[in-house]
Amino acid sequence: MTASAPIGVFDSGIGGLSVWNELVREVRGESVIYVADSANAPYGTKSRRFITGRSRAISKFLIDLGCKIIVVACNTATGAAITALRNEFDVPFIGVEPAVKPAALASLTGHIGVLATAQTFKGEHFKRSIKLYSHSVEVHERAGTGLVELIESGKTDCPETRALLIKCLAPMVEQGIDQLVLGCTHYPFLIPIIREILPAGITVIDPAPAVARQTNKVLELNGGLNTGTETHFYKFYSTGDPDSLSRMLKKLTGNDYQAYKAEGL
């Protein structure tokens, strides 16, 4: 692993920026290349074969750009494709999984909620987590169908988004959850509204900080942390509209990052 090489990050769209944001805080001094597959978002309604194909193509794109490690900043892609990616490519892959374990350990009511895409619930990683921890808590699942599309279009705080969130969250609240796991990297952008909707006492769990810590750990174990004095860089690519990605970056960071079209993807 070349320490000065960049970290690669990809998602079905702009949602993985929630992971990117935590990553650049945790692993300072590292260059990062981000790919948003916005032309094919959302992944949550796509087939496993399609998601694996897109994940493979984007991973090759990032590796060809010299990335030393790849963060699959998408729950759906992690569940559908990360095993295949690890078998095919000779770089470490970090995935995102719904944080069922910490939610189960922290729950006092014995009821936790998971808000994710339909495809994430079908993934092997989620099923394994449920098998391990559902003996101690009851897990209430809700698919946030339509939320990713709203976030991709920049509607992170509008009546339509709020109404859809209420529809998703109300049944879980009625069932007595005291932990809400966000099982899609797009959803952390809705945390302010989610907290307004949820009663006090329900903890919202964002998996992004744990992903950033794990990336740092794997880099350190492989001697891949960049300790050089070279100026690091951030690059952004989209298979959809690069300007939409740039606008989201401006909203998230306050900085004018330029995103580019991911040619060939």
N, C-alpha and C positions, 0 to 999 in steps of 0.2 A: 504494500500500500504506500503510495507516494503522498507524504504528509501535506505537500503544498497543493495537491489536486483538489478540485471542488467537490462538494457534496451535491448529489442530485436529489431532487424532490419532485414528485408528481402526484396529481390528483385528477379526478374527472373534470374539474373546473377550478373555480377560485376558492373552494372550501379549504383546500390544503394550505392556504395562506395562514390559517389559524395555527397550523403546525409550523410553517416557516417562521412565523413571528416568534414562537417560543424557541425554535431552534437557534435563531440568530442571537437570542438573549443568552441561551445556555452555552453555546459553542462559539464564543467570540473569536474573531480573527479568522474565521473560516469563510472561504468563498462558497457560494451556493447558486446552483442553477435550478430554476423552477419551471416545470412544464404543466400547463393547464390544458387538459383535453376537452376544452369547452365546446368544440364542434360535436362532441359525442355525449355531452352531459344531458341527463344524469345517467350514471352507471346502474343505479338501483333498479331500473326497469329492464336492463339488458340481460342477455343470456350469459352464463358462465363462460362459454366459448368465446363470445365477443369480447368480454372484459379481459380474459386472459390474452387474447390476441392484441388488444390495444396496450395492455401492460407490457407485453413483450416488446412491441414496437417502440414504445416510449423509453423503456429501459435501455434498449440498444442505442437509441438516439442520445441518451445521457452518457452512456459508456463511451460512445464514439467521441463525445465532447470531453472525455478524460475524467469522468467522475469516479471517485474512489469508493464511494458507498452510496446506496440509493435508499431514500426514505419513501415508502409507499404511503403517502399521506391521504389515504382513502380507505375507509373501513371495508367498503364493498370490494375493492380491488385486492385488498389484503386477504379477505376470505376466499375469493375466487382464484387468485393467481399467485400468491407469494411462494407457495411450495414449488410451483413450476418454475418461477423466476430463479429461485435459489438453486434448483437443479440444473438450470441452463447456463447461468452466468457466473463468472468467477469474481464477483464482488459481494460484499455483505449487503443484505437487504433488511431494513427495519420496517416492520408493519405497524398498523394501528388496529387495536382490538377494543371492543366495548369494555369499559372498566367494571365488569361485573364483580370481580374479586373485591376491590376496595369498597364497593357499594354494599356487598353482602356482609363484609366484616364490620362496616360502620352502622348498618341498619339496626334500629331499636324496635321498629314496628314489625320487622320480619317481612316487609313488602318493599321491593325496589322496582322502579320503572326504567325501561330502556326505550329510548326514542331513536329509531334507526330506519334505514331503507329496507324494503322487503327482501332484497338480495342479501343484505348483511345478515338477516335472520336465518337465511339458508346456508350461510358459510360454515365451514368446518370449525373455525376458531370460535365462533359464537356458540355453536352447539357443544363444543368441548367445555367452554366456560360454564354454560348452563348445567351440564352434567356434573361438573365439579362442585358448584356452589348452590344449586337449587334445593339441595337437601336442607339447607339452613334458612333459606328465605324463599318467598314466592316471587317469581319474576313476572312482571306485567309488561308485555311487549306492545308497542304501537309503531306502525309504519308511518313516517311523516311524508306520505305521498304528496308531491306538489311543492314541498318546502324548498328543495334544491333549485327548482326552476325559478322560484321567486327570488332566492338569494342571488342566483346567477344573473338575474335581470336587475339587480340592485335594490330590490324591494325588501330591505331588511327591517323596515319599520313602516308598515302601511296597514290599513284596515283589513285587507285580504290576508296578509301574513298573520296578523293578530287573531283573526277569526279561525284560521286553520290550526294555529297553535292551541287555541282554547279547545277546539274539537279533539285534538290529539291528547292533550294533557288532562282534561277534565275527568275522563274515566279512570285514569291512574290515580288521580288525587282522591277520588271517591273510594278507591280500593285501599287507601291508607298508606301509600308510599311515603318514605321519608328520604329517599335517595333517588335522583333522576340521572341516569347515565345517558350522555349524548353519544350516540353510536354512529355519527356521521360528522366528518370534519367541517362540513358547511354549518352545522347547527350552532357552534360557539358564537357565530356572528349574531345569533338571536338571543343570547343570554340576557341582555338587559330586559327584553320583553318577557322572556320566560320567567325571570325573577319577579316581574310585576304580576304575572298571572298566577304563579304558584303561591300557596299560603306560606307564611313564615315557618321555618323549621324544616323545610325540604331542601336538601343539599343538591346542588347541580354539579355534576362531575364531568369535567372536560379532559379528555385523554391526552391532549397535546403536550402538556408539560412532561408527562411520563415518557412520551415518545422522544422528546428532546433529550431527556436524561439518558435514555437507553442508547441513543445515537452517540452521545458523548462517551458513554461507557465502552461501546464497541470500538470506537476510534482509539480510545486510550489503550484498550487491550491489544489492538493490532498495531500500535505505534503510529497511528495515523493522525494524531492531533497536530495541527499546523502551529509550530512554534517559531516559524521564520519571521522575518521582518517585512516580507513582501506585502504590499497593499492588497487586501482581499477585495473581492467584487461580488455583486449580485446580478444575475442575468435572469430574464423572464421571457418565456415563450408561451404562446397560445395557439391551439389549432383552430380556435374561433376568432373572435374579435380582440386583437391585442389592446385596443383602446379601453375595452371594458376591464381588462386585467389591470391596466395602468390606473384607471379610476379607483378601483378597489384598493390598490396599493397606496394611493394618495389618501384615501379615507382611513386606511388602517395605520399608516406610518407617518402621514404628513409630508412625505417626501415625493418628489416627482420622478419616480422610476419609469423608464421607458420599456414597455414590453414589445416583443417582436413576433411576427408570424412564424410558426414552427414549420418551415418548409420541409416537405417530404413526409410529414406525418398526417 
